């Protein structure tokens, strides 16, 4: 019997969720879980012979995500700085005309 794509996806999602719950409990408390989804089970199995272990690149991914997060923060702060300056100038102009 051929599975529909939707049924296959649901089974895959359920299986991956069970792998995270069963063998990767520490993933549940990781701040980057929503990005990496518990790592790659194929890579983990290929490298370690089990899907229940932590992804071998977990620490690398954490470092990359932290660096990207810091860079994004710097970009947002740099973009927000001119806006603050314009607001301050506007307040100076408004207060001097009153």
N, CA, C and O atoms as a GROMACS GRO file, in nm:
protein
  392
    1UNK      N    1   0.085  -0.118   0.000
    1UNK     CA    2   0.000   0.000   0.000
    1UNK      C    3   0.089   0.124   0.000
    1UNK      O    4   0.182   0.134   0.080
    2UNK      N    5   0.061   0.217  -0.088
    2UNK     CA    6   0.140   0.339  -0.100
    2UNK      C    7   0.088   0.444  -0.004
    2UNK      O    8  -0.033   0.469   0.004
    3UNK      N    9   0.180   0.507   0.070
    3UNK     CA   10   0.141   0.611   0.166
    3UNK      C   11   0.126   0.744   0.096
    3UNK      O   12   0.199   0.775   0.002
    4UNK      N   13   0.032   0.823   0.142
    4UNK     CA   14   0.022   0.959   0.090
    4UNK      C   15   0.135   1.042   0.150
    4UNK      O   16   0.191   1.006   0.254
    5UNK      N   17   0.166   1.150   0.087
    5UNK     CA   18   0.272   1.238   0.136
    5UNK      C   19   0.238   1.293   0.274
    5UNK      O   20   0.327   1.306   0.359
    6UNK      N   21   0.112   1.325   0.298
    6UNK     CA   22   0.072   1.380   0.427
    6UNK      C   23   0.090   1.277   0.538
    6UNK      O   24   0.140   1.309   0.645
    7UNK      N   25   0.050   1.152   0.512
    7UNK     CA   26   0.065   1.047   0.613
    7UNK      C   27   0.213   1.022   0.640
    7UNK      O   28   0.254   1.009   0.756
    8UNK      N   29   0.293   1.016   0.536
    8UNK     CA   30   0.436   0.995   0.553
    8UNK      C   31   0.499   1.107   0.634
    8UNK      O   32   0.582   1.081   0.721
    9UNK      N   33   0.461   1.232   0.606
    9UNK     CA   34   0.515   1.346   0.680
    9UNK      C   35   0.477   1.338   0.827
    9UNK      O   36   0.560   1.362   0.914
   10UNK      N   37   0.352   1.305   0.855
   10UNK     CA   38   0.308   1.294   0.994
   10UNK      C   39   0.385   1.187   1.068
   10UNK      O   40   0.424   1.206   1.183
   11UNK      N   41   0.407   1.074   1.003
   11UNK     CA   42   0.484   0.967   1.066
   11UNK      C   43   0.628   1.010   1.091
   11UNK      O   44   0.685   0.982   1.197
   12UNK      N   45   0.688   1.077   0.994
   12UNK     CA   46   0.824   1.124   1.009
   12UNK      C   47   0.833   1.224   1.124
   12UNK      O   48   0.924   1.216   1.206
   13UNK      N   49   0.740   1.318   1.129
   13UNK     CA   50   0.739   1.418   1.235
   13UNK      C   51   0.722   1.351   1.372
   13UNK      O   52   0.791   1.386   1.468
   14UNK      N   53   0.631   1.256   1.381
   14UNK     CA   54   0.609   1.186   1.508
   14UNK      C   55   0.733   1.108   1.548
   14UNK      O   56   0.770   1.106   1.666
   15UNK      N   57   0.798   1.044   1.453
   15UNK     CA   58   0.920   0.967   1.484
   15UNK      C   59   1.031   1.059   1.530
   15UNK      O   60   1.102   1.027   1.626
   16UNK      N   61   1.047   1.172   1.463
   16UNK     CA   62   1.152   1.266   1.503
   16UNK      C   63   1.124   1.322   1.642
   16UNK      O   64   1.216   1.339   1.722
   17UNK      N   65   0.998   1.351   1.672
   17UNK     CA   66   0.960   1.401   1.804
   17UNK      C   67   0.994   1.298   1.910
   17UNK      O   68   1.044   1.333   2.017
   18UNK      N   69   0.966   1.173   1.883
   18UNK     CA   70   0.997   1.066   1.979
   18UNK      C   71   1.147   1.053   2.000
   18UNK      O   72   1.192   1.030   2.112
   19UNK      N   73   1.225   1.068   1.894
   19UNK     CA   74   1.372   1.062   1.908
   19UNK      C   75   1.420   1.174   1.998
   19UNK      O   76   1.505   1.152   2.084
   20UNK      N   77   1.366   1.294   1.978
   20UNK     CA   78   1.407   1.407   2.062
   20UNK      C   79   1.368   1.380   2.207
   20UNK      O   80   1.449   1.401   2.298
   21UNK      N   81   1.246   1.333   2.230
   21UNK     CA   82   1.203   1.308   2.367
   21UNK      C   83   1.284   1.197   2.432
   21UNK      O   84   1.326   1.210   2.547
   22UNK      N   85   1.306   1.088   2.358
   22UNK     CA   86   1.369   0.971   2.418
   22UNK      C   87   1.518   0.990   2.441
   22UNK      O   88   1.568   0.965   2.551
   23UNK      N   89   1.591   1.033   2.339
   23UNK     CA   90   1.736   1.033   2.349
   23UNK      C   91   1.801   1.168   2.357
   23UNK      O   92   1.921   1.177   2.384
   24UNK      N   93   1.727   1.272   2.336
   24UNK     CA   94   1.789   1.404   2.332
   24UNK      C   95   1.716   1.498   2.426
   24UNK      O   96   1.675   1.608   2.387
   25UNK      N   97   1.699   1.457   2.548
   25UNK     CA   98   1.625   1.539   2.645
   25UNK      C   99   1.689   1.676   2.663
   25UNK      O  100   1.619   1.775   2.683
   26UNK      N  101   1.820   1.682   2.655
   26UNK     CA  102   1.887   1.813   2.673
   26UNK      C  103   1.854   1.909   2.558
   26UNK      O  104   1.867   2.030   2.574
   27UNK      N  105   1.811   1.855   2.443
   27UNK     CA  106   1.769   1.942   2.332
   27UNK      C  107   1.646   2.024   2.370
   27UNK      O  108   1.630   2.137   2.324
   28UNK      N  109   1.560   1.968   2.454
   28UNK     CA  110   1.436   2.036   2.489
   28UNK      C  111   1.460   2.166   2.564
   28UNK      O  112   1.375   2.255   2.561
   29UNK      N  113   1.573   2.178   2.632
   29UNK     CA  114   1.602   2.301   2.706
   29UNK      C  115   1.697   2.395   2.631
   29UNK      O  116   1.735   2.500   2.684
   30UNK      N  117   1.734   2.358   2.509
   30UNK     CA  118   1.828   2.440   2.431
   30UNK      C  119   1.756   2.558   2.368
   30UNK      O  120   1.645   2.543   2.316
   31UNK      N  121   1.817   2.674   2.372
   31UNK     CA  122   1.755   2.794   2.316
   31UNK      C  123   1.747   2.790   2.164
   31UNK      O  124   1.673   2.869   2.105
   32UNK      N  125   1.822   2.701   2.100
   32UNK     CA  126   1.824   2.694   1.954
   32UNK      C  127   1.743   2.578   1.898
   32UNK      O  128   1.752   2.549   1.778
   33UNK      N  129   1.664   2.511   1.979
   33UNK     CA  130   1.586   2.397   1.933
   33UNK      C  131   1.494   2.435   1.818
   33UNK      O  132   1.475   2.356   1.725
   34UNK      N  133   1.436   2.553   1.822
   34UNK     CA  134   1.344   2.594   1.715
   34UNK      C  135   1.416   2.614   1.582
   34UNK      O  136   1.352   2.619   1.477
   35UNK      N  137   1.548   2.626   1.585
   35UNK     CA  138   1.626   2.644   1.462
   35UNK      C  139   1.679   2.510   1.411
   35UNK      O  140   1.666   2.481   1.292
   36UNK      N  141   1.737   2.429   1.498
   36UNK     CA  142   1.800   2.306   1.452
   36UNK      C  143   1.710   2.183   1.463
   36UNK      O  144   1.737   2.081   1.401
   37UNK      N  145   1.602   2.192   1.541
   37UNK     CA  146   1.506   2.082   1.556
   37UNK      C  147   1.570   1.953   1.607
   37UNK      O  148   1.526   1.843   1.571
   38UNK      N  149   1.671   1.965   1.690
   38UNK     CA  150   1.733   1.847   1.748
   38UNK      C  151   1.843   1.786   1.665
   38UNK      O  152   1.888   1.675   1.694
   39UNK      N  153   1.887   1.855   1.562
   39UNK     CA  154   1.996   1.804   1.481
   39UNK      C  155   1.950   1.710   1.372
   39UNK      O  156   1.830   1.690   1.352
   40UNK      N  157   2.045   1.652   1.303
   40UNK     CA  158   2.017   1.564   1.190
   40UNK      C  159   2.030   1.418   1.234
   40UNK      O  160   2.140   1.373   1.268
   41UNK      N  161   1.920   1.344   1.235
   41UNK     CA  162   1.928   1.204   1.277
   41UNK      C  163   2.012   1.119   1.182
   41UNK      O  164   2.074   1.022   1.226
   42UNK      N  165   2.016   1.152   1.054
   42UNK     CA  166   2.096   1.075   0.958
   42UNK      C  167   2.245   1.092   0.988
   42UNK      O  168   2.320   0.995   0.991
   43UNK      N  169   2.287   1.217   1.010
   43UNK     CA  170   2.428   1.243   1.042
   43UNK      C  171   2.465   1.176   1.175
   43UNK      O  172   2.573   1.118   1.188
   44UNK      N  173   2.376   1.187   1.273
   44UNK     CA  174   2.404   1.127   1.403
   44UNK      C  175   2.418   0.976   1.391
   44UNK      O  176   2.510   0.917   1.448
   45UNK      N  177   2.328   0.914   1.316
   45UNK     CA  178   2.335   0.769   1.298
   45UNK      C  179   2.461   0.730   1.220
   45UNK      O  180   2.527   0.632   1.254
   46UNK      N  181   2.494   0.807   1.117
   46UNK     CA  182   2.613   0.777   1.036
   46UNK      C  183   2.740   0.788   1.119
   46UNK      O  184   2.830   0.705   1.105
   47UNK      N  185   2.747   0.887   1.205
   47UNK     CA  186   2.869   0.909   1.283
   47UNK      C  187   2.877   0.822   1.408
   47UNK      O  188   2.985   0.778   1.446
   48UNK      N  189   2.762   0.798   1.472
   48UNK     CA  190   2.764   0.733   1.603
   48UNK      C  191   2.692   0.598   1.608
   48UNK      O  192   2.701   0.527   1.708
   49UNK      N  193   2.621   0.564   1.501
   49UNK     CA  194   2.552   0.435   1.498
   49UNK      C  195   2.420   0.432   1.572
   49UNK      O  196   2.361   0.326   1.589
   50UNK      N  197   2.373   0.548   1.615
   50UNK     CA  198   2.244   0.558   1.682
   50UNK      C  199   2.183   0.695   1.654
   50UNK      O  200   2.255   0.794   1.639
   51UNK      N  201   2.052   0.700   1.648
   51UNK     CA  202   1.986   0.829   1.633
   51UNK      C  203   1.956   0.892   1.768
   51UNK      O  204   1.912   1.006   1.774
   52UNK      N  205   1.977   0.819   1.876
   52UNK     CA  206   1.942   0.866   2.009
   52UNK      C  207   2.047   0.958   2.071
   52UNK      O  208   2.022   1.022   2.173
   53UNK      N  209   2.164   0.966   2.010
   53UNK     CA  210   2.271   1.050   2.064
   53UNK      C  211   2.256   1.193   2.016
   53UNK      O  212   2.178   1.223   1.926
   54UNK      N  213   2.333   1.280   2.078
   54UNK     CA  214   2.336   1.421   2.038
   54UNK      C  215   2.405   1.432   1.902
   54UNK      O  216   2.501   1.360   1.875
   55UNK      N  217   2.357   1.522   1.818
   55UNK     CA  218   2.417   1.547   1.688
   55UNK      C  219   2.565   1.580   1.708
   55UNK      O  220   2.598   1.663   1.792
   56UNK      N  221   2.654   1.517   1.632
   56UNK     CA  222   2.798   1.543   1.649
   56UNK      C  223   2.836   1.690   1.627
   56UNK      O  224   2.938   1.735   1.678
   57UNK      N  225   2.756   1.764   1.551
   57UNK     CA  226   2.785   1.904   1.524
   57UNK      C  227   2.709   1.999   1.615
   57UNK      O  228   2.704   2.119   1.588
   58UNK      N  229   2.649   1.949   1.720
   58UNK     CA  230   2.567   2.031   1.809
   58UNK      C  231   2.642   2.156   1.858
   58UNK      O  232   2.591   2.267   1.848
   59UNK      N  233   2.760   2.137   1.910
   59UNK     CA  234   2.836   2.251   1.966
   59UNK      C  235   2.875   2.350   1.856
   59UNK      O  236   2.879   2.470   1.880
   60UNK      N  237   2.904   2.298   1.737
   60UNK     CA  238   2.937   2.387   1.625
   60UNK      C  239   2.815   2.471   1.590
   60UNK      O  240   2.826   2.592   1.572
   61UNK      N  241   2.698   2.405   1.581
   61UNK     CA  242   2.576   2.480   1.550
   61UNK      C  243   2.546   2.585   1.656
   61UNK      O  244   2.507   2.697   1.623
   62UNK      N  245   2.564   2.550   1.782
   62UNK     CA  246   2.540   2.647   1.889
   62UNK      C  247   2.630   2.770   1.873
   62UNK      O  248   2.585   2.883   1.892
   63UNK      N  249   2.756   2.746   1.840
   63UNK     CA  250   2.849   2.858   1.821
   63UNK      C  251   2.809   2.944   1.701
   63UNK      O  252   2.814   3.066   1.708
   64UNK      N  253   2.769   2.879   1.592
   64UNK     CA  254   2.726   2.953   1.473
   64UNK      C  255   2.600   3.034   1.503
   64UNK      O  256   2.592   3.152   1.466
   65UNK      N  257   2.502   2.971   1.570
   65UNK     CA  258   2.378   3.042   1.601
   65UNK      C  259   2.403   3.159   1.696
   65UNK      O  260   2.342   3.265   1.680
   66UNK      N  261   2.492   3.141   1.794
   66UNK     CA  262   2.524   3.250   1.887
   66UNK      C  263   2.591   3.366   1.814
   66UNK      O  264   2.562   3.482   1.841
   67UNK      N  265   2.681   3.334   1.721
   67UNK     CA  266   2.749   3.438   1.643
   67UNK      C  267   2.648   3.512   1.555
   67UNK      O  268   2.652   3.634   1.546
   68UNK      N  269   2.560   3.439   1.490
   68UNK     CA  270   2.458   3.501   1.406
   68UNK      C  271   2.365   3.589   1.490
   68UNK      O  272   2.325   3.697   1.446
   69UNK      N  273   2.332   3.542   1.609
   69UNK     CA  274   2.245   3.619   1.699
   69UNK      C  275   2.314   3.750   1.739
   69UNK      O  276   2.250   3.856   1.741
   70UNK      N  277   2.443   3.744   1.769
   70UNK     CA  278   2.518   3.864   1.808
   70UNK      C  279   2.527   3.962   1.690
   70UNK      O  280   2.509   4.082   1.709
   71UNK      N  281   2.554   3.911   1.571
   71UNK     CA  282   2.563   3.995   1.453
   71UNK      C  283   2.429   4.062   1.423
   71UNK      O  284   2.424   4.181   1.389
   72UNK      N  285   2.320   3.986   1.435
   72UNK     CA  286   2.187   4.042   1.411
   72UNK      C  287   2.158   4.153   1.512
   72UNK      O  288   2.100   4.256   1.476
   73UNK      N  289   2.198   4.133   1.637
   73UNK     CA  290   2.179   4.236   1.739
   73UNK      C  291   2.255   4.363   1.706
   73UNK      O  292   2.203   4.474   1.723
   74UNK      N  293   2.378   4.347   1.659
   74UNK     CA  294   2.458   4.465   1.621
   74UNK      C  295   2.395   4.540   1.504
   74UNK      O  296   2.391   4.663   1.502
   75UNK      N  297   2.346   4.464   1.406
   75UNK     CA  298   2.281   4.527   1.290
   75UNK      C  299   2.157   4.604   1.334
   75UNK      O  300   2.134   4.717   1.290
   76UNK      N  301   2.077   4.542   1.418
   76UNK     CA  302   1.956   4.610   1.465
   76UNK      C  303   1.988   4.734   1.546
   76UNK      O  304   1.921   4.836   1.532
   77UNK      N  305   2.089   4.726   1.632
   77UNK     CA  306   2.128   4.843   1.710
   77UNK      C  307   2.180   4.954   1.618
   77UNK      O  308   2.150   5.072   1.641
   78UNK      N  309   2.256   4.919   1.516
   78UNK     CA  310   2.310   5.020   1.423
   78UNK      C  311   2.197   5.087   1.345
   78UNK      O  312   2.202   5.207   1.318
   79UNK      N  313   2.097   5.009   1.310
   79UNK     CA  314   1.984   5.067   1.235
   79UNK      C  315   1.895   5.150   1.326
   79UNK      O  316   1.834   5.247   1.280
   80UNK      N  317   1.887   5.115   1.452
   80UNK     CA  318   1.801   5.188   1.546
   80UNK      C  319   1.865   5.320   1.588
   80UNK      O  320   1.793   5.414   1.621
   81UNK      N  321   1.996   5.330   1.587
   81UNK     CA  322   2.064   5.450   1.632
   81UNK      C  323   2.022   5.575   1.554
   81UNK      O  324   1.992   5.676   1.616
   82UNK      N  325   2.019   5.572   1.420
   82UNK     CA  326   1.975   5.692   1.348
   82UNK      C  327   1.831   5.728   1.378
   82UNK      O  328   1.795   5.846   1.380
   83UNK      N  329   1.748   5.630   1.401
   83UNK     CA  330   1.608   5.658   1.432
   83UNK      C  331   1.599   5.734   1.564
   83UNK      O  332   1.522   5.830   1.575
   84UNK      N  333   1.676   5.693   1.662
   84UNK     CA  334   1.677   5.762   1.791
   84UNK      C  335   1.726   5.905   1.771
   84UNK      O  336   1.670   5.999   1.828
   85UNK      N  337   1.828   5.922   1.690
   85UNK     CA  338   1.880   6.056   1.666
   85UNK      C  339   1.776   6.145   1.600
   85UNK      O  340   1.762   6.262   1.637
   86UNK      N  341   1.703   6.091   1.503
   86UNK     CA  342   1.598   6.170   1.438
   86UNK      C  343   1.489   6.207   1.537
   86UNK      O  344   1.438   6.319   1.533
   87UNK      N  345   1.453   6.117   1.625
   87UNK     CA  346   1.351   6.147   1.726
   87UNK      C  347   1.400   6.259   1.818
   87UNK      O  348   1.326   6.352   1.850
   88UNK      N  349   1.526   6.247   1.859
   88UNK     CA  350   1.580   6.350   1.947
   88UNK      C  351   1.581   6.486   1.877
   88UNK      O  352   1.547   6.588   1.938
   89UNK      N  353   1.620   6.488   1.750
   89UNK     CA  354   1.619   6.614   1.675
   89UNK      C  355   1.478   6.669   1.663
   89UNK      O  356   1.456   6.790   1.676
   90UNK      N  357   1.383   6.582   1.638
   90UNK     CA  358   1.244   6.624   1.627
   90UNK      C  359   1.196   6.686   1.760
   90UNK      O  360   1.127   6.788   1.760
   91UNK      N  361   1.231   6.622   1.871
   91UNK     CA  362   1.191   6.674   2.002
   91UNK      C  363   1.255   6.810   2.027
   91UNK      O  364   1.191   6.898   2.085
   92UNK      N  365   1.379   6.829   1.984
   92UNK     CA  366   1.447   6.958   2.000
   92UNK      C  367   1.377   7.064   1.918
   92UNK      O  368   1.354   7.176   1.965
   93UNK      N  369   1.343   7.031   1.794
   93UNK     CA  370   1.277   7.126   1.705
   93UNK      C  371   1.138   7.160   1.760
   93UNK      O  372   1.101   7.278   1.764
   94UNK      N  373   1.064   7.062   1.802
   94UNK     CA  374   0.929   7.085   1.854
   94UNK      C  375   0.935   7.168   1.982
   94UNK      O  376   0.856   7.262   1.997
   95UNK      N  377   1.026   7.139   2.072
   95UNK     CA  378   1.034   7.213   2.198
   95UNK      C  379   1.081   7.357   2.175
   95UNK      O  380   1.044   7.447   2.250
   96UNK      N  381   1.162   7.381   2.073
   96UNK     CA  382   1.209   7.517   2.047
   96UNK      C  383   1.104   7.602   1.979
   96UNK      O  384   1.110   7.724   1.988
   97UNK      N  385   1.007   7.541   1.912
   97UNK     CA  386   0.901   7.618   1.846
   97UNK      C  387   0.783   7.643   1.938
   97UNK      O  388   0.695   7.722   1.904
   98UNK      N  389   0.780   7.581   2.050
   98UNK     CA  390   0.665   7.599   2.143
   98UNK      C  391   0.680   7.723   2.227
   98UNK      O  392   0.593   7.752   2.309
   0.00000   0.00000   0.00000
